Amino acid sequence: MRHPLSSLFSCALVTVALALISCEGNTRLEWNLQNNASSDVYVVHKAWDYSSIPPDTLFVPAGETLQLGINDVLGGNATPWAPVSFIDTLFITTASGALCTKDWTETDEWGIVSQEERRIPSNWSHIYFFRVEDSDF
C-alpha cells in the first residue's frame, strides 16, 4: 500500500514539471554598430519599440563597437529577425558629412550571432553587428 504523502509528492512534482515546461521563454535582440572605418562616425538611431522617443545621435570612434539597443521579446525563437522589423531609423555619417551607402535594411548586411541560452523554457539571444568600412562612405 502506498503512503498518502508519496501520492501528494508525485502530484506536486508533476505540477511543477508542467509549470516549467509551459513557460514562454524569451528572445533577446541586441544590435550593434561596428566602426571598422579609419574615421569616427555619427549614428542617428531609432527603434520601433521606442517610437515616442526622438532618435538618438551617437558618436562611435574609429575601431570601436557601440551597442545601439537591446529588446527582450516574450517567447523563445531560434530564428533571427530581420533588423528592419525592430529598427526604424539608422543613418551613419562621417564627421565630414559623408553618408553611409551600405543598406542596413538588408539582413545579409548584418553579422548575426545566435545562441540558445536555455532549453526549458526556451531562451535565445541574437546579437546583430552592422559593420562599416571606409568603402561604405
C-alpha positions in Angstrom: 0.0 0.0 0.0 1.3 3.4 -1.0 1.8 6.1 1.6 -0.6 9.1 1.1 2.4 11.5 1.1 4.0 9.8 -1.8 0.9 10.4 -3.9 0.9 14.1 -2.8 4.6 14.4 -3.6 4.1 12.8 -7.1 1.2 15.2 -7.8 3.3 18.2 -6.7 6.2 17.0 -8.9 4.0 16.7 -12.0 2.5 20.2 -11.3 6.0 21.8 -11.0 7.2 20.0 -14.2 4.2 21.2 -16.2 4.7 24.7 -14.9 8.3 24.7 -16.1 7.5 23.2 -19.5 4.7 25.7 -20.2 6.8 28.8 -19.5 7.0 31.2 -22.5 10.7 31.7 -22.7 12.4 34.8 -24.1 14.2 36.1 -27.2 16.8 38.8 -26.7 17.7 41.0 -29.7 20.8 43.2 -29.4 22.1 45.4 -32.2 25.5 47.0 -32.5 27.4 49.3 -34.9 31.0 48.2 -35.5 33.0 51.0 -36.9 35.9 49.5 -38.9 36.4 52.8 -40.8 39.5 54.9 -40.3 37.5 57.8 -39.0 34.9 58.4 -36.3 31.2 58.2 -37.3 27.9 59.6 -36.1 24.8 57.5 -35.9 21.2 58.6 -35.9 19.3 55.7 -34.5 15.7 54.9 -33.5 14.0 51.6 -32.7 10.3 50.7 -33.3 9.6 49.9 -29.7 10.6 53.5 -28.7 8.5 55.3 -31.3 7.5 58.1 -28.9 11.2 58.9 -28.2 13.1 61.1 -30.7 16.1 59.4 -32.4 19.4 59.3 -30.7 22.6 60.8 -32.2 25.5 58.8 -31.1 29.3 59.1 -31.6 31.3 55.9 -32.5 35.1 56.3 -32.6 37.1 54.5 -35.3 37.8 50.9 -34.4 35.0 50.8 -31.8 31.8 48.9 -31.5 28.7 50.6 -29.9 25.6 48.8 -28.7 22.6 50.6 -30.2 19.9 48.8 -28.4 18.5 45.7 -26.7 15.0 44.3 -26.8 13.5 41.3 -25.0 10.6 39.6 -26.6 8.3 37.1 -25.0 8.8 33.5 -26.4 12.0 31.8 -27.3 12.7 31.9 -31.0 15.7 30.3 -32.6 15.3 32.2 -35.9 16.9 35.7 -36.0 14.5 38.5 -37.0 15.2 40.9 -39.9 16.7 44.1 -38.4 14.2 46.2 -40.3 11.4 44.6 -38.1 12.8 46.3 -34.9 14.9 49.2 -36.2 13.1 52.3 -37.5 16.0 54.6 -38.4 19.7 54.1 -38.9 21.7 56.9 -40.5 25.5 56.8 -40.3 27.7 59.7 -41.3 31.4 60.7 -41.0 32.4 63.9 -39.3 32.8 65.5 -42.8 29.1 64.6 -43.6 29.6 61.6 -45.9 26.6 59.3 -45.6 26.9 55.5 -45.3 25.7 53.8 -48.5 25.6 50.3 -47.1 21.9 49.2 -46.9 21.1 48.4 -43.2 17.6 47.2 -44.2 19.1 44.1 -45.9 19.5 41.3 -43.3 22.5 39.9 -45.3 24.5 43.1 -44.5 24.4 42.3 -40.8 26.6 39.8 -38.9 24.3 37.8 -36.7 25.4 35.6 -33.8 22.6 33.4 -32.4 22.8 31.4 -29.2 20.5 29.2 -27.2 20.8 30.4 -23.7 18.5 27.8 -22.1 16.4 24.9 -23.4 13.5 24.9 -20.9 12.0 27.4 -21.1 13.4 28.3 -24.5 15.7 31.3 -24.3 17.6 32.6 -27.3 19.8 35.6 -27.9 20.5 37.1 -31.4 23.3 39.7 -31.5 23.5 41.8 -34.7 26.6 43.6 -35.9 26.4 46.2 -38.6 30.0 46.8 -39.8 31.0 49.9 -41.7 34.3 50.3 -43.6 35.9 53.2 -45.4 34.4 51.9 -48.7 30.9 52.3 -47.3 31.0 56.1 -47.4 
